């Protein structure tokens, strides 16, 4: 699920509970421009600041299986446009 206003892609997201993982782009923080956030009940429980998209996708891949090549293409088209 993609939220264009917040520049966020959600994974394993349970909308009513506000739980799952979010990949967020933050242009203001150049050293950690990508953030993987684990949320529970709409509260960020864990935050991994990542230097680039590949690092962020690697963090997500540690929690559940994703095709990094496909996700890189899909996410970069959304978050960087």
C-alpha positions in Angstrom: 0.0 0.0 0.0 1.4 3.4 -1.0 0.7 6.8 0.6 1.7 9.5 -1.8 1.4 12.4 0.6 3.6 10.8 3.3 6.0 9.1 0.8 5.4 5.8 2.5 5.1 2.2 1.3 3.4 -0.2 3.7 4.2 -3.9 4.0 2.2 -6.5 5.9 0.0 -3.7 7.0 -3.1 -4.2 9.1 -5.1 -1.0 8.6 -7.5 -1.2 11.6 -4.7 -2.0 14.0 -2.1 0.3 12.4 0.4 -2.4 12.5 3.1 -3.6 10.1 6.1 -2.2 8.4 6.5 1.1 6.6 9.3 2.2 4.2 9.5 6.0 4.3 11.6 8.3 2.2 13.0 11.4 4.0 14.9 13.8 1.7 15.8 16.0 4.7 18.1 13.4 6.3 20.7 12.6 3.5 22.6 10.1 5.7 19.5 8.1 6.4 17.1 9.0 3.6 15.2 5.8 3.9 13.5 4.6 7.1 12.1 1.2 7.7 9.6 1.5 10.6 7.9 -1.3 12.5 4.6 0.0 13.8 2.1 -1.4 16.3 -1.2 0.4 17.1 -0.1 3.4 15.0 3.1 3.8 17.1 6.6 3.4 15.6 8.2 0.6 17.7 11.4 0.3 15.7 13.1 2.5 13.2 16.0 1.5 10.9 17.7 4.5 9.2 19.2 3.4 6.0 21.6 5.2 3.7 20.0 3.9 0.5 17.1 1.9 -0.9 19.1 -1.3 -1.2 19.9 -1.2 2.5 16.2 -0.5 3.4 15.0 -3.4 1.3 17.6 -5.6 2.9 16.2 -4.7 6.3 12.7 -5.5 5.1 13.9 -8.8 3.7 15.2 -9.8 7.1 11.6 -9.7 8.4 9.8 -11.4 5.5 10.7 -12.5 2.0 10.6 -9.9 -0.7 12.0 -9.9 -4.2 14.6 -7.1 -3.8 15.0 -6.5 -7.5 11.2 -6.1 -8.1 10.7 -4.0 -5.0 13.6 -1.7 -5.9 12.0 -1.0 -9.3 8.5 -0.6 -7.8 9.5 1.5 -4.8 11.9 3.8 -6.6 9.3 4.7 -9.2 6.9 5.7 -6.4 9.1 7.3 -3.7 11.5 9.3 -5.9 8.9 10.8 -8.3 
